[in-house]
Amino acid sequence: MMDLIIMLVFLILVTFFTSFWFIFYGSSILVFFYLLKMSFNMNVLNISCGMGADLMSFSLVCLSGWICSLMVLASGDSINKVNNYSKFFLFIVLLLMLSLVITFSSLNLFIFYLFFEVSLIPTLILIIGWGNQPERIVAGMYLLFYTLLVSLPMMLGLFFLGSEVFTLEFYFFRVLDNYFLYLCMSLMFFVKIPMFMIHLWLPKAHVEAPVSGSMILAGIMLKLGGYGLLRMMKVLAKTGLSVNSSFITISIVGAVLISMVCVRQSDMKMLIAYSSVSHMGMVLAAILTYNLWGCWGALGMMLAHGLSSSGLFCIANLLYERTHSRSLYLNKGFMNLAPSLALWWFLLCSSNMSAPPSLNLLGEIVLMNSLYLYSNLMLIFMFFLVFYGAVYSLFLFSFTQHGLFYSGLFSFSQVYSREYLLLFLHWVPLNLLFMKAEMVTMWI
């Protein structure tokens, strides 16, 4: 693991002396080199200096590197072309990538917690520094204080756990039956994933963030919560079995309510942000069932959602850069203006509603099995979740592509090859990964 981290550190050091695109190529090559180390072994491999990766860590590190590289590609116009502090932007993106790699590959809970918190700072700088509206300051404060409010209890839980088991290495943890520890540890991950009722920071942050901020929030930051819960399952299992039913109910009912909220949105970014809350609510419910199907489905859905949601934010930003509006009422009839872009809208919206052959379908089927095994009543909620998932995805596609385009749109630049490449690099891995479905089942 240290070879990847050291190469990333060197890439950060040369940020201010090289071109914008050199960093994109450099980070992409790093991800490809790391992909060559892939192994379907259940054990933790590449152990060095307290770092290591099992299949779950490996896939999430790859996703982090992939999304961070695509963030640079997505910001070509808005940051590089107008030279909007482009060197500092690259520095922040690589710093974020480094903190995420260390978070996902750490074998020690304290290091995981430390870099879990560190990753918040570059995200905050991205939102406040490159956001579009003055409300970005409020959105940044929401993001910061929702997370900080529950990070102190987690630190207390961390010290308590250390005093009980005399180590913070994941490998040596044992089952502890303690409600204080359960609440301290879980609340942090519930806010991050985010659970219904403590999700309000996410739509606000998404709407005010630049495209790169939205990509990293949807693609990676939400996955930190799921990853943390899966890692801490060993410690929290006994307490969780007695209290999880209430959290599962909140998550799954909340996911249905949020998917209904999506249907009434007129802001493209808000719609995609709320769909993220809906999908991750289902993931959270499945993780808390503590069965094998839930663990498999959670990883599959986290990988799928990371790519599909990030892709949707990119394509929504494509329209925003041309019309300077996120409103669905002003972004209409784009099939007339950019017919080739309509295909990408269809592909990404269909992936978001879990149409085959996307990885979303695999993840959703496995999650359904997990929740059905937990309770037969879950089938009712799953029906509404799948139905409304299809409704808001089709709503987004049909509203943007059909109808008369806005008469106030005087000039329109066609889509660049860079933007097609960006969408291609989101959609192709998402729809090829289902052929290697072992990667979501063999980590446990």
C-alpha positions as CSV (number, residue, x, y, z in Angstrom):
1,M,0.0,0.0,0.0
2,M,2.8,2.4,0.8
3,D,4.0,2.5,-2.8
4,L,0.7,4.0,-3.9
5,I,0.7,6.5,-1.0
6,I,4.3,7.6,-1.7
7,M,3.6,8.0,-5.4
8,L,0.6,10.1,-4.5
9,V,2.7,12.3,-2.2
10,F,5.2,12.9,-5.0
11,L,2.3,13.8,-7.4
12,I,1.1,16.3,-4.8
13,L,4.6,17.8,-4.6
14,V,4.8,18.5,-8.3
15,T,1.3,19.9,-8.6
16,F,2.4,23.6,-8.7
17,F,5.1,22.9,-11.3
18,T,3.3,20.9,-14.0
19,S,0.3,21.3,-16.3
20,F,-3.3,20.7,-15.3
21,W,-3.6,17.6,-17.6
22,F,-0.3,16.1,-16.4
23,I,-2.0,15.6,-13.0
24,F,-5.0,13.9,-14.6
25,Y,-2.8,11.5,-16.6
26,G,-0.6,10.9,-13.5
27,S,-3.5,10.1,-11.2
28,S,-5.2,7.9,-13.9
29,I,-1.9,5.9,-14.4
30,L,-1.6,5.4,-10.6
31,V,-5.1,3.9,-10.5
32,F,-4.3,1.6,-13.3
33,F,-1.0,0.5,-11.7
34,Y,-3.0,-0.2,-8.5
35,L,-5.6,-2.2,-10.4
36,L,-2.9,-4.6,-11.5
37,K,-2.6,-5.7,-7.9
38,M,-6.1,-7.0,-7.8
39,S,-6.6,-10.4,-6.1
40,F,-9.7,-12.3,-5.3
41,N,-8.2,-13.5,-2.0
42,M,-10.2,-13.0,1.2
43,N,-7.1,-12.1,3.2
44,V,-5.7,-8.6,3.7
45,L,-2.9,-8.2,1.2
46,N,-0.2,-5.6,0.4
47,I,0.4,-5.0,4.2
48,S,3.0,-2.3,4.9
49,C,3.3,0.3,7.7
50,G,-0.1,-0.4,9.2
51,M,-1.8,-0.3,5.8
52,G,-3.4,-3.1,3.9
53,A,-6.3,-4.0,1.6
54,D,-8.8,-6.7,1.5
55,L,-11.2,-6.9,-1.5
56,M,-13.6,-4.3,0.0
57,S,-10.8,-1.8,0.7
58,F,-9.2,-2.5,-2.7
59,S,-12.4,-1.8,-4.6
60,L,-13.1,1.5,-2.6
61,V,-9.5,2.7,-3.0
62,C,-9.9,2.1,-6.8
63,L,-13.2,4.0,-6.8
64,S,-11.6,6.9,-4.9
65,G,-8.7,7.2,-7.4
66,W,-11.1,6.8,-10.4
67,I,-13.5,9.5,-9.2
68,C,-10.7,11.9,-8.2
69,S,-9.1,11.6,-11.6
70,L,-12.5,12.2,-13.3
71,M,-13.0,15.3,-11.0
72,V,-9.9,16.8,-12.7
73,L,-11.3,15.9,-16.2
74,A,-14.7,17.4,-15.3
75,S,-13.2,20.7,-14.2
76,G,-11.4,21.4,-17.4
77,D,-13.6,24.3,-18.5
78,S,-14.8,25.8,-15.2
79,I,-11.3,25.8,-13.5
80,N,-8.5,25.2,-16.0
81,K,-9.7,27.3,-18.9
82,V,-10.4,30.4,-16.9
83,N,-7.4,29.7,-14.6
84,N,-9.6,29.8,-11.5
85,Y,-6.8,28.9,-9.0
86,S,-6.3,25.7,-11.0
87,K,-3.0,24.7,-9.3
88,F,-4.5,25.0,-5.8
89,F,-7.6,23.0,-7.0
90,L,-5.3,20.1,-8.1
91,F,-3.5,20.3,-4.8
92,I,-6.8,20.0,-2.9
93,V,-8.1,17.1,-5.1
94,L,-4.8,15.1,-4.7
95,L,-4.8,15.8,-0.9
96,L,-8.4,14.5,-0.8
97,M,-7.4,11.4,-2.8
98,L,-4.5,10.7,-0.4
99,S,-6.7,11.0,2.7
100,L,-9.3,8.7,1.2
101,V,-6.7,6.1,0.2
102,I,-5.3,6.1,3.7
103,T,-8.8,5.9,5.3
104,F,-9.8,2.9,3.2
105,S,-6.5,1.0,3.6
106,S,-5.8,1.6,7.3
107,L,-5.8,-1.4,9.5
108,N,-6.0,0.7,12.7
109,L,-9.2,2.4,13.9
110,F,-7.5,5.5,15.1
111,I,-5.8,6.2,11.8
112,F,-9.1,5.4,10.0
113,Y,-10.9,8.0,12.3
114,L,-8.1,10.6,11.8
115,F,-8.1,10.5,8.0
116,F,-12.0,10.1,8.0
117,E,-12.0,13.6,9.6
118,V,-9.1,15.0,7.5
119,S,-11.0,14.2,4.3
120,L,-13.7,16.6,5.4
121,I,-11.4,19.7,5.1
122,P,-10.5,19.4,1.4
123,T,-14.2,18.8,0.6
124,L,-15.1,21.9,2.6
125,I,-12.5,23.9,0.7
126,L,-13.9,22.6,-2.6
127,I,-17.5,23.7,-1.8
128,I,-16.6,27.1,-0.2
129,G,-13.8,27.9,-2.7
130,W,-15.3,26.9,-6.0
131,G,-19.1,26.8,-5.4
132,N,-21.3,29.1,-7.5
133,Q,-23.7,30.8,-5.1
134,P,-23.2,32.8,-1.9
135,E,-25.2,30.1,0.0
136,R,-22.1,27.9,-0.3
137,I,-20.9,29.2,3.0
138,V,-24.0,28.0,4.7
139,A,-23.8,24.6,2.9
140,G,-20.2,24.3,4.1
141,M,-21.1,25.0,7.7
142,Y,-23.9,22.4,7.4
143,L,-21.5,19.8,6.2
144,L,-18.9,20.7,8.8
145,F,-21.1,20.9,11.9
146,Y,-23.3,17.9,11.1
147,T,-20.1,15.8,11.0
148,L,-18.3,17.5,13.9
149,L,-21.3,17.2,16.2
150,V,-21.0,13.4,16.1
151,S,-17.2,13.1,15.7
152,L,-16.5,13.9,19.4
153,P,-18.7,11.0,20.7
154,M,-16.9,8.7,18.2
155,M,-13.6,9.8,19.7
156,L,-14.9,9.0,23.2
157,G,-16.1,5.6,21.9
158,L,-12.7,5.0,20.3
159,F,-10.9,5.6,23.7
160,F,-13.4,3.4,25.5
161,L,-13.0,0.6,22.9
162,G,-9.2,0.9,23.3
163,S,-9.5,0.5,27.1
164,E,-11.7,-2.6,26.7
165,V,-9.8,-4.6,24.1
166,F,-6.3,-2.9,24.6
167,T,-5.8,-2.3,20.9
168,L,-7.3,-0.4,18.0
169,E,-6.3,-2.8,15.3
170,F,-9.3,-4.1,13.4
171,Y,-8.1,-7.7,13.4
172,F,-8.1,-8.0,17.3
173,F,-11.5,-6.6,17.9
174,R,-14.1,-8.7,19.7
175,V,-17.9,-8.5,20.3
176,L,-18.8,-6.0,23.0
177,D,-22.3,-5.5,24.4
178,N,-22.4,-1.8,25.2
179,Y,-25.1,0.7,24.2
180,F,-22.8,3.7,24.8
181,L,-20.2,2.3,22.5
182,Y,-22.9,1.4,19.9
183,L,-24.3,4.9,19.8
184,C,-21.0,6.7,19.8
185,M,-19.6,4.6,16.9
186,S,-22.8,4.3,14.8
187,L,-24.0,7.9,14.9
188,M,-20.9,9.1,13.1
189,F,-21.5,6.6,10.2
190,F,-25.3,7.3,10.2
191,V,-24.6,11.0,9.6
192,K,-22.1,10.3,6.9
193,I,-24.1,7.7,4.9
194,P,-26.6,9.7,5.6
195,M,-29.6,8.3,7.4
196,F,-33.1,9.8,7.0
197,M,-33.7,12.7,9.4
198,I,-30.0,13.6,9.6
199,H,-29.5,13.9,5.9
200,L,-30.3,17.6,5.4
201,W,-26.6,18.6,5.0
202,L,-26.3,16.5,1.8
203,P,-28.7,18.1,-0.6
204,K,-27.6,21.6,0.5
205,A,-23.9,20.7,0.0
206,H,-24.6,19.1,-3.4
207,V,-26.5,22.1,-4.7
208,E,-23.9,24.7,-3.7
209,A,-20.8,22.6,-4.6
210,P,-19.0,22.8,-8.0
211,V,-19.2,19.6,-10.1
212,S,-16.0,18.2,-8.6
213,G,-17.5,18.7,-5.1
214,S,-20.7,16.9,-6.0
215,M,-18.8,14.1,-7.6
216,I,-16.6,13.4,-4.6
217,L,-19.6,13.8,-2.2
218,A,-21.8,11.4,-4.1
219,G,-19.0,9.1,-5.3
220,I,-16.9,8.6,-2.2
221,M,-17.8,10.6,1.0
222,L,-21.2,8.7,1.4
223,K,-19.3,5.4,1.1
224,L,-17.2,6.2,4.2
225,G,-20.2,5.7,6.4
226,G,-21.1,2.3,4.9
227,Y,-17.4,1.2,5.0
228,G,-17.1,2.2,8.7
229,L,-20.3,0.3,9.6
230,L,-19.1,-2.8,7.8
231,R,-15.7,-2.6,9.5
232,M,-17.2,-2.1,13.0
233,M,-19.8,-4.8,12.6
234,K,-17.6,-7.2,14.6
235,V,-17.7,-5.0,17.7
236,L,-21.3,-3.7,17.5
237,A,-23.1,-7.0,16.4
238,K,-24.5,-8.0,19.8
239,T,-25.9,-4.6,20.7
240,G,-27.0,-4.0,17.1
241,L,-29.2,-7.2,17.1
242,S,-31.4,-5.7,19.8
243,V,-31.6,-2.1,18.6
244,N,-31.1,-2.2,14.8
245,S,-34.8,-2.8,13.9
246,S,-35.7,0.8,14.7
247,F,-32.8,2.2,12.6
248,I,-33.7,-0.2,9.7
249,T,-37.3,1.0,9.8
250,I,-36.3,4.7,9.8
251,S,-33.9,4.0,6.9
252,I,-36.2,2.1,4.7
253,V,-39.3,4.3,5.3
254,G,-37.1,7.4,4.9
255,A,-35.8,6.0,1.6
256,V,-39.4,5.6,0.3
257,L,-40.3,9.2,1.5
258,I,-37.2,10.7,-0.1
259,S,-37.8,8.9,-3.4
260,M,-41.3,10.6,-3.4
261,V,-39.7,13.9,-2.7
262,C,-37.5,13.4,-5.8
263,V,-40.5,13.3,-8.0
264,R,-41.5,16.8,-6.9
265,Q,-38.1,18.4,-7.5
266,S,-37.5,21.1,-10.1
267,D,-33.8,21.5,-9.5
268,M,-31.7,18.8,-11.4
269,K,-28.9,18.7,-8.8
270,M,-31.4,18.5,-5.9
271,L,-33.2,15.6,-7.6
272,I,-29.9,13.7,-8.0
273,A,-28.8,14.5,-4.4
274,Y,-32.1,13.2,-3.0
275,S,-31.9,10.1,-5.1
276,S,-28.5,9.5,-3.4
277,V,-30.1,9.7,0.0
278,S,-32.8,7.2,-1.1
279,H,-30.2,4.7,-2.5
280,M,-27.9,4.9,0.6
281,G,-31.0,4.5,2.9
282,M,-31.5,1.1,1.4
283,V,-27.8,0.3,1.8
284,L,-27.8,1.4,5.4
285,A,-30.9,-0.8,6.1
286,A,-29.2,-3.8,4.5
287,I,-26.0,-3.4,6.5
288,L,-27.9,-3.2,9.8
289,T,-29.7,-6.5,9.1
290,Y,-26.2,-8.1,9.8
291,N,-26.7,-10.9,7.3
292,L,-24.3,-12.0,4.5
293,W,-26.5,-10.8,1.7
294,G,-26.6,-7.4,3.2
295,C,-22.8,-7.1,3.3
296,W,-22.5,-8.2,-0.3
297,G,-25.3,-6.0,-1.6
298,A,-24.0,-3.0,0.4
299,L,-20.6,-3.1,-1.3
300,G,-22.1,-3.7,-4.7
301,M,-24.5,-0.8,-4.4
302,M,-21.9,1.5,-3.0
303,L,-19.6,0.9,-6.0
304,A,-22.5,1.2,-8.4
305,H,-24.0,4.3,-6.8
306,G,-20.5,6.0,-6.7
307,L,-20.2,5.8,-10.5
308,S,-23.9,6.4,-11.6
309,S,-24.6,9.3,-9.2
310,S,-21.2,11.0,-10.1
311,G,-22.0,10.5,-13.8
312,L,-25.4,12.1,-13.4
313,F,-23.9,15.2,-11.6
314,C,-21.4,15.5,-14.5
315,I,-24.1,15.4,-17.2
316,A,-26.3,17.9,-15.2
317,N,-23.3,20.2,-14.9
318,L,-22.9,19.9,-18.7
319,L,-26.3,21.6,-19.1
320,Y,-25.6,24.1,-16.3
321,E,-22.4,25.3,-18.0
322,R,-24.5,26.1,-21.2
323,T,-27.8,27.4,-19.8
324,H,-26.5,28.7,-16.4
325,S,-29.6,27.2,-14.8
326,R,-30.3,24.0,-12.9
327,S,-34.1,24.3,-13.3
328,L,-35.8,21.5,-15.2
329,Y,-38.3,24.1,-16.6
330,L,-35.5,25.9,-18.4
331,N,-33.4,22.8,-19.4
332,K,-35.9,21.3,-21.8
333,G,-35.9,19.9,-25.3
334,F,-32.1,19.1,-25.4
335,M,-32.8,16.2,-27.7
336,N,-33.3,18.9,-30.4
337,L,-30.0,20.7,-29.6
338,A,-27.6,17.9,-28.6
339,P,-29.1,14.5,-29.8
340,S,-25.9,12.6,-29.1
341,L,-26.0,13.8,-25.5
342,A,-29.6,12.4,-25.2
343,L,-28.1,8.8,-25.4
344,W,-25.8,9.5,-22.4
345,W,-28.8,10.9,-20.5
346,F,-30.7,7.8,-21.2
347,L,-27.8,5.4,-20.3
348,L,-27.0,7.2,-17.0
349,C,-30.7,7.6,-16.0
350,S,-31.4,3.9,-16.8
351,S,-28.4,2.9,-14.7
352,N,-29.7,5.0,-11.8
353,M,-33.0,3.2,-11.9
354,S,-31.1,-0.2,-11.8
355,A,-31.8,-1.3,-15.4
356,P,-29.7,-4.2,-16.7
357,P,-26.8,-4.6,-17.3
358,S,-25.6,-2.0,-14.7
359,L,-24.0,-3.0,-11.4
360,N,-26.9,-1.1,-9.7
361,L,-29.2,-4.0,-10.7
362,L,-27.0,-6.6,-9.1
363,G,-26.6,-4.5,-5.9
364,E,-30.4,-3.9,-5.7
365,I,-31.3,-7.5,-6.1
366,V,-28.9,-8.6,-3.4
367,L,-30.1,-5.8,-1.1
368,M,-33.7,-7.0,-1.7
369,N,-32.8,-10.5,-0.7
370,S,-31.1,-9.2,2.5
371,L,-34.1,-7.2,3.6
372,Y,-36.6,-9.9,2.7
373,L,-34.7,-12.4,4.8
374,Y,-34.9,-9.9,7.7
375,S,-38.7,-9.3,7.4
376,N,-41.4,-10.2,4.8
377,L,-42.9,-6.7,5.4
378,M,-39.9,-5.1,3.7
379,L,-41.2,-6.3,0.4
380,I,-43.9,-3.6,0.5
381,F,-41.3,-0.9,1.0
382,M,-39.0,-2.4,-1.6
383,F,-41.8,-2.3,-4.2
384,F,-42.3,1.4,-3.6
385,L,-38.6,2.1,-3.6
386,V,-38.0,0.4,-7.0
387,F,-41.2,1.9,-8.5
388,Y,-40.4,5.5,-7.4
389,G,-36.7,5.0,-8.4
390,A,-37.9,4.3,-12.0
391,V,-40.4,7.3,-11.8
392,Y,-37.9,10.0,-10.8
393,S,-35.2,8.6,-13.2
394,L,-37.6,8.7,-16.2
395,F,-38.9,12.1,-15.0
396,L,-35.4,13.5,-15.1
397,F,-34.7,12.1,-18.6
398,S,-38.0,13.0,-20.2
399,F,-38.1,16.5,-18.7
400,T,-34.6,17.4,-19.9
401,Q,-34.8,15.8,-23.4
402,H,-38.4,16.4,-24.6
403,G,-40.5,19.4,-25.1
404,L,-39.7,22.9,-26.5
405,F,-36.3,24.3,-25.5
406,Y,-36.2,27.6,-23.6
407,S,-36.6,30.6,-26.0
408,G,-34.1,32.7,-23.9
409,L,-31.3,30.3,-24.9
410,F,-29.5,32.4,-27.6
411,S,-26.2,30.5,-27.9
412,F,-25.3,27.0,-27.3
413,S,-21.9,25.3,-27.6
414,Q,-21.8,21.7,-28.7
415,V,-20.5,19.0,-26.3
416,Y,-16.7,18.6,-26.3
417,S,-14.9,15.3,-26.7
418,R,-13.5,15.8,-23.2
419,E,-17.1,15.7,-21.9
420,Y,-18.0,12.6,-23.8
421,L,-14.8,10.9,-22.5
422,L,-15.9,11.9,-18.9
423,L,-19.4,10.3,-19.4
424,F,-17.8,7.2,-21.1
425,L,-15.4,6.7,-18.1
426,H,-18.4,6.7,-15.7
427,W,-20.7,4.5,-17.6
428,V,-18.5,1.8,-19.0
429,P,-17.0,0.5,-15.6
430,L,-20.5,0.7,-14.1
431,N,-21.9,-1.6,-16.8
432,L,-18.9,-4.0,-17.1
433,L,-18.3,-4.6,-13.4
434,F,-21.4,-7.0,-13.1
435,M,-19.3,-9.5,-15.1
436,K,-16.9,-9.7,-12.1
437,A,-19.6,-9.9,-9.5
438,E,-17.2,-12.0,-7.3
439,M,-15.6,-8.8,-6.1
440,V,-18.7,-7.9,-4.1
441,T,-19.1,-11.4,-2.5
442,M,-15.5,-12.6,-1.9
443,W,-14.4,-10.0,0.6
444,I,-16.2,-11.7,3.5
